[in-house]
């Protein structure tokens, strides 16, 4: 039986990380590469994706798959082709997401629909096609990127909160359906991290001051601090962890 640090070794595994040309996705790609995994970067913008791949300087094989995770047909075609021509995807991290801030009474309906497609439908699309291959192999790891908004809410982001709450419950449903096939489906729930998605909040001194007081750790999170949990959930160390949402938030969901 594998023990100790070897439980976390991802050598020989291949991981697809959606939305990985910047921010959290890019940080996770870099971290899993350093843990031994082969990385498949994903994004809709080929130029941006190419720049990310060039900057990564991987230790292992690196692939680029430019496709729109909100388009089910495109997702199916690209993933099935990769599985057929290159090889298995053993780890999937559903990171692609977006944010839009507006008072709920003024929230544009088209943006609400876009949030649903980007934050929820994308997870269904990519997970379904990847899981079909994992089921045949009898093993696999799926990690969904949730949020503190999976449990909490704050003004101006009600639709985003709804989508992230759905991520938590979809994770439970995926685990319930697919655990019998040897697949572990879990989620990480970042707190407030300094990312391009949060650029407006990071630049807001009043919000940053509030956040530092509200968070027991007293600061914004660094994207690198999400890597350890992702390696754990991607590795043999989490072989009996399923349907769980792991909050990485400096204690904000634990404290009033």
N, C-alpha and C positions, 0 to 999 in steps of 0.2 A: 504493500500500500504506500502510495506517495505521501510523504510527510513534510512538515516544516515549510521552508521557503519554496520548495518545489511545487507545492500546491498552487502557487500563484504564477507559475511559469506558463507563458502563452506561446512558447516556441512551437512552430509548426501549425499554429492556428491562423485562420484568415478572418479578418473583421471588416465588415462594411459599416461605415459611420456616415449617416446621412447629414447633410448640411455641414460638411466638415472643411469648408474652405476658409473659415474664420472662427473666432470666438471659442465657445465650449467645444464644438465638434473638432476643431483643429487641435486644441489642447489634448483632447482624448485620443485623437489619432497619434499624436506625438508620444503620449504616455504609453499606449498599448504597443506601439512600435518598439519602444525601449524595453518593454516587458517580453518581447520576442515575437509578437504577432506580425503577420503580413497585413498591410492596411489597404483598404479600398476607399479612397476618397470619393465623396459625392457632392454635387452641387449642380444647379441649372446653368450657371455662367461658366462656360468652358475656359475663358481667359482667366477668370478669378481662380478657378480650380487648378489651372496650370501653374499659376504663381504660388499657390499653396503647396503644391507638390514639389516645386523647385525649392521652396524655403524649408521644407521638412527635413531634407537630408536624411533619408531613412536608413536604418540599420538592416532592414529586411526588404523583401519584395514590396513594391508599391504600385498600386493600380489606380486608375482614374475612371470613374463612371459618371458621365454627365447625363443626368435624366431628371425629369420633373416628378418628384415623389407624389404629387397630387394627381398625376395622370396614371390611372390604374393600368391601362393597356401598355403604355410606354414602360412603366415599372416592370410589369410581367415580362415583356420582351427582352429588356436589357438584363434583368436578373437571370432569366432562364438561359439566355445566350452565354452569360458569364459562367454559370454552373456547368454548362455543356462543354464550353471551349477551354476554360481555364481551370476550374475546380470548385470544390465546395466552399460555401460561406458558412463558417462555424459559429461566428459571433455577429450579431446585428445590434447596432446601437441606433435607435431612432431619435436623432437629435434635431432634425429640421423643425424649425418653428418660427413664428413671427409674433409681433406685438402691435397693437394699435390702441392709443389712449384717447378717450373721449367720454364725456358724461353719458350715462346709459340712455337718458331720454333723447340725446342727440346722436347716438351712435349710428353710423351709416349701415344700413342693412347689407350692402354689398361687402363691406369690410367684415361684418359678422360672418357671412358665408365664407369669405376668404380665410378667416381665422379657423373656422371649422375644417376647411379643406387642408390647410397647412399643418395645423396642430393635432388633428385627430384622424382625418381620412388618410393622411400620409402614413401614419402608423399602421392602420389597417392594411393599406395597399402593400407596403413593403414587407410587413410581417407575414402576411398571408402567403405571398409567393416564396419567401425565404423559408418559412415554416414547412411548406410542402416538401421541400428538399430535405430539411432537417428530420422530418417525420420518417422519411424513407431510410435515413441513416441511423435513426434512433438516438439522436443527441443534438444539442444545440443550446446556445445562450442568446437570449433577447433582452436588451436593456432599453427601456423607454425613458426619455428625459422628461420628468414631471416638473414640479415647482413647489415652492412654499404655498403658491396659490392653489395647489391641490387641496390644501386644508384651510387656507386663509383667504381673505378678500381685503381689498382696499379701494378707495374711490377711483373711478375713471377706467377700470379695466375689467368690468363684470364679464364681458364675453370671453376674454382671455382666461379669467378664473374658471369659467364654465368648461372651457376646453381642457384645462389642466386637471380639473376635477375628473373629467372624463378619462384622461390618461391614466389616472390612478385606478379607476374601476375597470378600464379596458385591460390593464396589466393583470388584475385579479382574474378577469375572464379568460385571458390568454393562458395563464397558469393553470386554471381549472380545466380547460380543454386539452392542453398540450403536455402537461406534466407526465401523463401516462406514456408519452412517446420519448421520454428522456430529455425533454426540453425544459430549461429553467427560464422563466419570464419574470423579470423584476424591473423596478424603476429606481432612478436616483432623482431626488427632488432638491435642486439647488436653491439656496436662499438668494440673497442679493449679491450678484457677482459683477465685477467690472468687465463688461463685454460691450460690443457694438450695439447689441439690442437695448442695453441700459445706458447708452451714452448720454442721453438727455438727463437722466436722473443723476448720473455721476457728476455732471456739470452743474447740477442744481445744489448750491451750497446749503440751502435750507433743508432740502431732502436728505442730503448726506449727513447733516448734523442730527436730524431726527433718527436716521437709520443707525448711526453710531450709538445713540442713546437707547434705541429699541433693541438692539442686538447685544446679547450678553458678551460676545467676543469683542464688540466695540468697533467693528470695521466692516468694509466691503470684503467679500470673498475674492480670492485669486483663482482663476480658472484651473491652475495646476492642482489646486486642492480637491478637485473632483476626480483626479486620476486614480488615486488609491482605491476608492470605492468601486470605480469602474473595472479596474483590474480584478478585484475580489469577485464581482458579479460575473465577470467573463471567464473566470478560472475554475479549476476543480475545487477550490476552497469553498465554493458556494454550492456544492452538489445537492444539498438538501434545503436550499433557500429558494422559495418559489412564491410568487404573488406578493412580494414585499416591496414597499416603497421606503427607500432609505433617504432620510432628510440630511442634507449637508448644508447647514444654514447658520452656523455659529450660535445655535441655540435659540433662534428667534421664535420657532414654533413651540418651544418648551417654556417660554417665559411670557408673563403678562406685561 
